[in-house]
């Protein structure tokens, strides 16, 4: 598997609200620039998605893939892995870890490992990972903190 990358951000909302936005997969196209379509393929008995199909288009990177999700009982950890290789990815593993802060906010730590199907120099891959993670965290923060955001 590829090297793991990790980034964190502080969001001015409780972990429950952050988890609600993360788990509302079908609304991702409303607030994530690269995600074009999302379909919940399977759900657990409690209604949380167990498998989700994503269609993304980030200019030079377009792909369709299915991720399998697992959740901590209190939703402080949400993790996923690629179900089967896609056009662009051999493997993907990731997680969000949510930690409540004393001020009522949440520190969100995003960890991602992606093994691409196409060759890419290490320095370009790391730069792309940083950009993807940075964008994902900033868009999550903007969505959660927006007035009238999904509760």
FIDO-784018 format. One line per 4 residues: number of its first residue (from 0); their letters; for each residue x, y negated, z negated of N, C-alpha, C, O. Coordinates in Angstrom, 2 decimals, always signed. Example, Ala and Ser with C-alpha at 12.3 -4.5 7.8 and 13.67 -1.06 7.14 Angstrom:
0) as) +13.19 +5.69 -7.80 +12.30 +4.50 -7.80 +13.20 +3.30 -7.80 +14.24 +3.32 -8.46 | +12.85 +2.25 -7.08 +13.67 +1.06 -7.14 +12.90 -0.03 -7.87 +13.41 -1.14 -8.04
***
This chain:
0) xxxx) +0.85 +1.18 +0.00 +0.00 +0.00 +0.00 +0.89 -1.24 +0.00 +2.04 -1.19 -0.44 | +0.37 -2.33 +0.48 +1.10 -3.59 +0.54 +1.31 -4.16 -0.86 +0.70 -3.70 -1.83 | +2.17 -5.16 -0.94 +2.37 -5.85 -2.21 +1.09 -6.53 -2.63 +0.26 -6.89 -1.80 | +0.94 -6.70 -3.92 -0.23 -7.34 -4.48 +0.04 -8.84 -4.66 +1.14 -9.23 -5.04
4) xxxx) -0.96 -9.66 -4.38 -0.88 -11.10 -4.61 -1.95 -11.47 -5.62 -3.04 -10.90 -5.61 | -1.65 -12.42 -6.48 -2.59 -12.84 -7.52 -2.60 -14.36 -7.63 -1.55 -14.99 -7.60 | -3.79 -14.93 -7.75 -3.96 -16.36 -8.00 -5.11 -16.55 -8.98 -6.01 -15.71 -9.06 | -5.07 -17.65 -9.72 -6.13 -17.97 -10.68 -6.62 -19.38 -10.47 -5.92 -20.24 -9.92
8) xxxx) -7.86 -19.62 -10.94 -8.46 -20.94 -10.91 -9.41 -21.05 -12.10 -9.96 -20.04 -12.54 | -9.59 -22.25 -12.61 -10.55 -22.49 -13.70 -11.81 -23.09 -13.09 -11.75 -24.05 -12.33 | -12.95 -22.48 -13.43 -14.24 -22.93 -12.93 -15.06 -23.42 -14.11 -15.12 -22.77 -15.16 | -15.69 -24.57 -13.95 -16.47 -25.19 -15.02 -17.87 -24.58 -15.08 -18.87 -25.23 -14.77
12) xxxx) -17.92 -23.31 -15.50 -19.17 -22.57 -15.63 -18.87 -21.31 -16.44 -17.74 -20.84 -16.45 | -19.87 -20.77 -17.11 -19.65 -19.54 -17.88 -19.43 -18.34 -16.96 -19.85 -18.36 -15.80 | -18.78 -17.29 -17.46 -18.50 -16.11 -16.64 -19.76 -15.50 -15.99 -19.69 -15.00 -14.87 | -20.89 -15.55 -16.68 -22.12 -14.96 -16.13 -22.51 -15.65 -14.83 -22.95 -14.99 -13.88
16) xxxx) -22.36 -16.97 -14.77 -22.73 -17.71 -13.56 -21.74 -17.43 -12.44 -22.13 -17.30 -11.28 | -20.45 -17.34 -12.78 -19.44 -17.02 -11.78 -19.70 -15.62 -11.21 -19.66 -15.42 -10.00 | -19.97 -14.65 -12.09 -20.25 -13.28 -11.65 -21.49 -13.23 -10.77 -21.53 -12.48 -9.79 | -22.51 -14.01 -11.10 -23.74 -14.03 -10.30 -23.46 -14.48 -8.87 -24.00 -13.92 -7.92
20) xxxx) -22.60 -15.49 -8.71 -22.26 -15.97 -7.36 -21.42 -14.92 -6.63 -21.65 -14.66 -5.45 | -20.44 -14.33 -7.31 -19.61 -13.31 -6.67 -20.45 -12.12 -6.20 -20.22 -11.59 -5.12 | -21.43 -11.72 -7.00 -22.23 -10.53 -6.70 -23.37 -10.79 -5.72 -24.03 -9.84 -5.28 | -23.61 -12.04 -5.37 -24.68 -12.38 -4.42 -24.12 -12.36 -3.00 -24.02 -13.39 -2.34
24) xxxx) -23.75 -11.17 -2.56 -23.01 -10.99 -1.31 -23.72 -11.55 -0.08 -23.08 -12.16 +0.77 | -25.03 -11.35 +0.02 -25.74 -11.76 +1.23 -25.72 -13.27 +1.44 -26.01 -13.75 +2.54 | -25.38 -14.04 +0.40 -25.31 -15.49 +0.55 -23.90 -16.00 +0.86 -23.71 -17.20 +1.03 | -22.92 -15.10 +0.95 -21.55 -15.51 +1.27 -21.45 -16.37 +2.52 -20.71 -17.35 +2.52
28) xxxx) -22.18 -16.04 +3.61 -22.05 -16.88 +4.81 -22.44 -18.35 +4.58 -22.05 -19.22 +5.36 | -23.21 -18.63 +3.52 -23.60 -20.01 +3.20 -22.44 -20.83 +2.67 -22.44 -22.06 +2.80 | -21.45 -20.17 +2.06 -20.41 -20.95 +1.38 -18.98 -20.49 +1.66 -18.04 -21.14 +1.21 | -18.79 -19.40 +2.38 -17.43 -19.00 +2.74 -17.26 -19.18 +4.24 -18.01 -18.61 +5.04
32) xxxx) -16.28 -19.95 +4.62 -16.11 -20.36 +6.01 -15.89 -19.20 +6.98 -16.42 -19.24 +8.09 | -15.13 -18.18 +6.61 -14.79 -17.11 +7.55 -15.84 -16.02 +7.64 -15.87 -15.27 +8.62 | -16.71 -15.90 +6.64 -17.69 -14.82 +6.62 -18.88 -15.18 +7.49 -19.58 -16.16 +7.24 | -19.09 -14.37 +8.52 -20.19 -14.62 +9.46 -21.45 -13.86 +9.10 -22.56 -14.37 +9.25
36) xxxx) -21.29 -12.60 +8.61 -22.44 -11.78 +8.28 -22.08 -10.82 +7.15 -20.95 -10.35 +7.06 | -23.06 -10.55 +6.28 -22.87 -9.61 +5.19 -24.12 -8.74 +5.10 -25.25 -9.23 +5.19 | -23.90 -7.46 +4.92 -25.01 -6.52 +4.75 -24.69 -5.60 +3.59 -23.65 -4.95 +3.58 | -25.59 -5.54 +2.61 -25.44 -4.59 +1.51 -25.87 -3.23 +2.07 -27.03 -3.04 +2.43
40) xxxx) -24.93 -2.30 +2.14 -25.17 -0.99 +2.74 -25.76 -0.01 +1.72 -26.66 +0.76 +2.04 | -25.24 -0.06 +0.48 -25.73 +0.80 -0.60 -25.73 +0.02 -1.90 -24.93 -0.90 -2.09 | -26.65 +0.41 -2.80 -26.73 -0.20 -4.13 -26.68 +0.88 -5.20 -27.06 +2.03 -4.97 | -26.19 +0.48 -6.37 -26.28 +1.35 -7.55 -27.71 +1.28 -8.08 -28.50 +0.44 -7.63
44) xxxx) -28.05 +2.14 -9.02 -29.40 +2.15 -9.59 -29.76 +0.82 -10.25 -30.93 +0.44 -10.29 | -28.75 +0.10 -10.77 -29.01 -1.17 -11.45 -29.18 -2.34 -10.48 -29.38 -3.48 -10.90 | -29.09 -2.07 -9.17 -29.30 -3.11 -8.17 -28.04 -3.80 -7.66 -28.10 -4.56 -6.70 | -26.90 -3.54 -8.32 -25.65 -4.14 -7.84 -25.18 -3.38 -6.60 -25.38 -2.17 -6.48
48) xxxx) -24.57 -4.10 -5.68 -24.09 -3.50 -4.44 -22.95 -2.53 -4.71 -22.02 -2.84 -5.46 | -23.04 -1.35 -4.11 -21.93 -0.39 -4.21 -21.08 -0.41 -2.94 -19.87 -0.19 -2.99 | -21.72 -0.69 -1.78 -20.98 -0.83 -0.53 -21.54 -2.01 +0.25 -22.76 -2.18 +0.37 | -20.62 -2.83 +0.79 -21.01 -4.04 +1.50 -20.22 -4.14 +2.81 -19.00 -3.99 +2.82
52) xxxx) -20.94 -4.40 +3.91 -20.30 -4.59 +5.22 -20.12 -6.08 +5.46 -21.06 -6.87 +5.32 | -18.89 -6.46 +5.82 -18.56 -7.85 +6.11 -18.17 -8.00 +7.57 -17.49 -7.15 +8.13 | -18.62 -9.09 +8.19 -18.14 -9.49 +9.51 -17.49 -10.85 +9.31 -18.15 -11.81 +8.90 | -16.19 -10.92 +9.59 -15.47 -12.18 +9.39 -14.87 -12.65 +10.71 -14.58 -11.87 +11.61
56) xxxx) -14.71 -13.97 +10.80 -14.05 -14.59 +11.94 -13.31 -15.81 +11.44 -13.91 -16.86 +11.17 | -12.00 -15.67 +11.32 -11.17 -16.77 +10.85 -10.22 -17.20 +11.97 -9.02 -17.37 +11.76 | -10.79 -17.37 +13.16 -9.97 -17.78 +14.29 -9.15 -16.63 +14.83 -9.66 -15.79 +15.58 | -7.87 -16.57 +14.45 -7.00 -15.50 +14.93 -7.32 -14.15 +14.30 -6.88 -13.12 +14.81
60) xxxx) -8.06 -14.14 +13.23 -8.40 -12.90 +12.52 -9.90 -12.69 +12.53 -10.64 -13.44 +11.89 | -10.35 -11.67 +13.25 -11.77 -11.30 +13.26 -11.83 -9.82 +12.95 -11.02 -9.04 +13.45 | -12.79 -9.43 +12.12 -12.86 -8.04 +11.71 -14.25 -7.72 +11.17 -15.00 -8.62 +10.79 | -14.56 -6.44 +11.13 -15.76 -5.93 +10.47 -15.33 -4.74 +9.64 -14.63 -3.85 +10.14
64) xxxx) -15.73 -4.72 +8.37 -15.28 -3.67 +7.47 -16.28 -3.49 +6.33 -17.12 -4.35 +6.08 | -16.16 -2.34 +5.65 -17.03 -2.04 +4.51 -16.17 -1.91 +3.26 -15.16 -1.20 +3.26 | -16.58 -2.60 +2.20 -15.91 -2.52 +0.91 -16.80 -1.79 -0.09 -18.02 -1.99 -0.10 | -16.19 -0.95 -0.93 -16.89 -0.28 -2.02 -16.56 -1.04 -3.31 -15.40 -1.33 -3.58
68) xxxx) -17.60 -1.35 -4.09 -17.46 -2.17 -5.30 -17.68 -1.37 -6.57 -18.47 -0.42 -6.60 | -16.98 -1.77 -7.63 -17.18 -1.25 -8.98 -17.15 -2.44 -9.93 -16.46 -3.43 -9.68 | -17.92 -2.33 -11.01 -18.11 -3.45 -11.92 -17.89 -3.02 -13.37 -18.30 -1.92 -13.77 | -17.24 -3.89 -14.15 -17.22 -3.69 -15.60 -18.65 -3.91 -16.09 -19.40 -4.68 -15.50
72) xxxx) -19.01 -3.24 -17.16 -20.38 -3.35 -17.66 -20.79 -4.79 -17.93 -21.93 -5.17 -17.68 | -19.85 -5.60 -18.44 -20.15 -7.02 -18.74 -19.80 -7.95 -17.57 -19.85 -9.17 -17.72 | -19.46 -7.39 -16.43 -19.12 -8.13 -15.21 -17.89 -9.03 -15.34 -17.73 -9.97 -14.57 | -17.02 -8.74 -16.31 -15.79 -9.53 -16.42 -14.73 -9.03 -15.44 -13.69 -9.67 -15.27
76) xxxx) -14.98 -7.90 -14.80 -14.09 -7.40 -13.75 -14.96 -6.84 -12.63 -15.85 -6.02 -12.85 | -14.67 -7.31 -11.42 -15.35 -6.84 -10.22 -14.23 -6.42 -9.27 -13.39 -7.23 -8.91 | -14.23 -5.15 -8.88 -13.15 -4.67 -8.03 -13.70 -3.97 -6.81 -14.85 -3.53 -6.79 | -12.85 -3.87 -5.79 -13.29 -3.27 -4.53 -12.13 -2.61 -3.81 -10.96 -2.85 -4.11
80) xxxx) -12.50 -1.75 -2.85 -11.51 -1.17 -1.93 -12.17 -0.93 -0.59 -13.39 -0.78 -0.49 | -11.34 -0.89 +0.44 -11.79 -0.65 +1.80 -12.24 +0.81 +1.92 -11.49 +1.72 +1.55 | -13.45 +1.03 +2.44 -13.99 +2.38 +2.56 -13.26 +3.18 +3.65 -12.92 +4.34 +3.45 | -13.03 +2.55 +4.79 -12.34 +3.20 +5.91 -11.56 +2.14 +6.68 -11.94 +0.97 +6.67
84) xxxx) -10.48 +2.52 +7.34 -9.73 +1.54 +8.10 -10.61 +0.81 +9.12 -11.56 +1.38 +9.66 | -10.28 -0.45 +9.36 -11.02 -1.27 +10.32 -10.07 -1.63 +11.47 -8.95 -1.13 +11.54 | -10.54 -2.48 +12.35 -9.72 -2.91 +13.48 -8.44 -3.60 +12.99 -7.38 -3.41 +13.59 | -8.54 -4.40 +11.93 -7.40 -5.20 +11.46 -6.73 -4.67 +10.18 -5.60 -5.05 +9.88
88) xxxx) -7.42 -3.80 +9.42 -6.91 -3.39 +8.12 -6.80 -1.87 +7.99 -7.71 -1.13 +8.36 | -5.67 -1.43 +7.45 -5.52 -0.02 +7.09 -6.07 +0.22 +5.69 -6.68 +1.26 +5.42 | -5.86 -0.76 +4.81 -6.28 -0.61 +3.42 -6.47 -2.00 +2.81 -5.85 -2.98 +3.22 | -7.35 -2.05 +1.81 -7.55 -3.28 +1.03 -8.02 -2.89 -0.36 -8.91 -2.05 -0.51
92) xxxx) -7.44 -3.50 -1.35 -7.87 -3.37 -2.75 -7.87 -4.77 -3.34 -6.99 -5.58 -3.06 | -8.87 -5.04 -4.15 -8.91 -6.36 -4.76 -9.75 -6.38 -6.02 -10.46 -5.42 -6.32 | -9.65 -7.48 -6.74 -10.46 -7.63 -7.95 -10.56 -9.10 -8.33 -9.71 -9.93 -8.01 | -11.66 -9.39 -9.03 -11.83 -10.65 -9.74 -11.88 -10.30 -11.22 -12.64 -9.43 -11.63
96) xxxx) -11.07 -10.98 -12.02 -11.14 -10.86 -13.48 -11.61 -12.19 -14.03 -11.03 -13.23 -13.72 | -12.66 -12.17 -14.84 -13.28 -13.37 -15.38 -13.05 -13.43 -16.88 -13.41 -12.51 -17.61 | -12.44 -14.53 -17.34 -12.16 -14.70 -18.76 -12.80 -16.00 -19.22 -12.54 -17.07 -18.68 | -13.65 -15.88 -20.24 -14.32 -17.06 -20.81 -13.30 -17.94 -21.51 -12.44 -17.44 -22.25
100) xxxx) -13.38 -19.24 -21.28 -12.51 -20.22 -21.93 -13.26 -20.85 -23.10 -14.49 -20.90 -23.09 | -12.53 -21.35 -24.12 -13.19 -21.98 -25.28 -14.08 -23.16 -24.91 -15.04 -23.45 -25.62 | -13.79 -23.85 -23.81 -14.58 -25.02 -23.40 -15.84 -24.66 -22.63 -16.56 -25.55 -22.17 | -16.11 -23.36 -22.46 -17.30 -22.94 -21.73 -17.04 -22.61 -20.27 -17.93 -22.11 -19.59
104) xxxx) -15.84 -22.90 -19.80 -15.49 -22.58 -18.42 -14.98 -21.15 -18.30 -15.02 -20.38 -19.26 | -14.52 -20.81 -17.12 -14.05 -19.45 -16.84 -12.76 -19.51 -16.04 -12.66 -20.25 -15.07 | -11.78 -18.72 -16.46 -10.59 -18.53 -15.65 -10.83 -17.31 -14.79 -11.08 -16.21 -15.29 | -10.76 -17.51 -13.47 -10.98 -16.43 -12.51 -9.62 -16.06 -11.92 -8.93 -16.91 -11.36
108) xxxx) -9.25 -14.80 -12.04 -8.01 -14.31 -11.45 -8.37 -13.36 -10.33 -9.08 -12.37 -10.53 | -7.87 -13.67 -9.14 -8.15 -12.93 -7.91 -6.88 -12.19 -7.54 -5.83 -12.80 -7.35 | -6.98 -10.87 -7.42 -5.85 -10.04 -7.03 -6.23 -9.34 -5.73 -7.34 -8.83 -5.59 | -5.30 -9.32 -4.77 -5.60 -8.76 -3.46 -4.39 -8.04 -2.90 -3.27 -8.55 -2.95
112) xxxx) -4.63 -6.85 -2.35 -3.62 -6.10 -1.60 -4.25 -5.75 -0.27 -5.34 -5.17 -0.23 | -3.60 -6.09 +0.82 -4.11 -5.76 +2.15 -2.97 -5.17 +2.96 -1.88 -5.72 +3.02 | -3.26 -4.04 +3.59 -2.31 -3.44 +4.53 -2.93 -3.59 +5.91 -3.96 -2.98 +6.21 | -2.30 -4.40 +6.74 -2.84 -4.69 +8.06 -2.53 -3.57 +9.05 -1.53 -2.86 +8.93
116) xxxx) -3.41 -3.44 +10.04 -3.20 -2.48 +11.13 -2.24 -3.02 +12.16 -1.65 -2.27 +12.94 | -2.07 -4.34 +12.18 -1.18 -4.99 +13.13 +0.10 -5.39 +12.43 +0.09 -5.72 +11.24 | +1.19 -5.36 +13.14 +2.48 -5.74 +12.55 +2.52 -7.25 +12.31 +2.08 -8.04 +13.14 | +3.05 -7.62 +11.16 +3.19 -9.04 +10.82 +4.42 -9.18 +9.94 +4.59 -8.43 +8.97
120) xxxx) +5.27 -10.13 +10.25 +6.45 -10.37 +9.42 +6.03 -10.69 +8.00 +5.02 -11.35 +7.76 | +6.83 -10.21 +7.04 +6.52 -10.38 +5.64 +6.23 -11.81 +5.24 +5.28 -12.06 +4.50 | +7.03 -12.77 +5.71 +6.83 -14.16 +5.31 +5.50 -14.70 +5.85 +4.85 -15.51 +5.19 | +5.09 -14.27 +7.05 +3.82 -14.72 +7.61 +2.65 -14.06 +6.87 +1.63 -14.70 +6.63
124) xxxx) +2.82 -12.77 +6.50 +1.78 -12.07 +5.77 +1.56 -12.73 +4.41 +0.41 -12.95 +4.01 | +2.64 -13.06 +3.71 +2.51 -13.70 +2.39 +1.85 -15.07 +2.51 +1.03 -15.45 +1.68 | +2.22 -15.81 +3.55 +1.61 -17.13 +3.76 +0.12 -16.99 +4.05 -0.70 -17.77 +3.55 | -0.24 -16.00 +4.86 -1.65 -15.75 +5.18 -2.42 -15.34 +3.92 -3.53 -15.82 +3.69
128) xxxx) -1.83 -14.45 +3.11 -2.48 -14.02 +1.86 -2.72 -15.22 +0.95 -3.80 -15.37 +0.38 | -1.71 -16.07 +0.81 -1.84 -17.23 -0.07 -2.96 -18.14 +0.42 -3.77 -18.63 -0.37 | -3.02 -18.36 +1.72 -4.06 -19.21 +2.29 -5.45 -18.60 +2.07 -6.39 -19.31 +1.69 | -5.59 -17.30 +2.31 -6.87 -16.61 +2.14 -7.33 -16.70 +0.69 -8.48 -17.02 +0.42
132) xxxx) -6.42 -16.41 -0.23 -6.77 -16.42 -1.65 -7.09 -17.83 -2.13 -8.07 -18.04 -2.84 | -6.26 -18.78 -1.73 -6.46 -20.17 -2.11 -7.83 -20.66 -1.63 -8.58 -21.28 -2.39 | -8.15 -20.37 -0.39 -9.43 -20.79 +0.19 -10.58 -20.10 -0.52 -11.58 -20.74 -0.86 | -10.46 -18.79 -0.77 -11.54 -18.04 -1.42 -11.82 -18.60 -2.82 -12.98 -18.79 -3.18
136) xxxx) -10.79 -18.86 -3.59 -10.99 -19.38 -4.95 -11.58 -20.79 -4.93 -12.48 -21.09 -5.71 | -11.09 -21.65 -4.05 -11.62 -23.01 -3.97 -13.08 -23.02 -3.53 -13.88 -23.80 -4.05 | -13.43 -22.15 -2.57 -14.82 -22.08 -2.12 -15.72 -21.51 -3.21 -16.86 -21.96 -3.37 | -15.23 -20.52 -3.96 -15.99 -19.97 -5.09 -16.23 -21.06 -6.13 -17.35 -21.22 -6.61
140) xxxx) -15.21 -21.80 -6.48 -15.33 -22.89 -7.46 -16.36 -23.92 -7.00 -17.22 -24.33 -7.77 | -16.25 -24.33 -5.74 -17.18 -25.33 -5.20 -18.63 -24.81 -5.26 -19.54 -25.56 -5.62 | -18.84 -23.54 -4.93 -20.18 -22.96 -4.93 -20.75 -22.87 -6.34 -21.89 -23.25 -6.58 | -19.96 -22.37 -7.27 -20.43 -22.19 -8.65 -20.72 -23.54 -9.31 -21.71 -23.68 -10.02
144) xxxx) -19.86 -24.52 -9.08 -20.01 -25.82 -9.74 -20.98 -26.75 -9.03 -21.29 -27.82 -9.55 | -21.47 -26.38 -7.86 -22.40 -27.24 -7.11 -23.71 -27.40 -7.87 -24.21 -26.45 -8.47 | -24.27 -28.62 -7.84 -25.58 -28.82 -8.46 -26.60 -27.87 -7.83 -26.68 -27.76 -6.60 | -27.37 -27.20 -8.67 -28.39 -26.28 -8.17 -27.82 -24.97 -7.66 -28.51 -24.24 -6.95
148) xxx) -26.56 -24.65 -8.00 -25.96 -23.39 -7.56 -26.72 -22.23 -8.14 -27.38 -22.36 -9.17 | -26.64 -21.09 -7.47 -27.32 -19.87 -7.94 -26.94 -19.59 -9.38 -25.75 -19.60 -9.72 | -27.90 -19.36 -10.19 -27.65 -19.11 -11.61 -27.62 -17.64 -11.90 -27.42 -17.24 -13.05
***
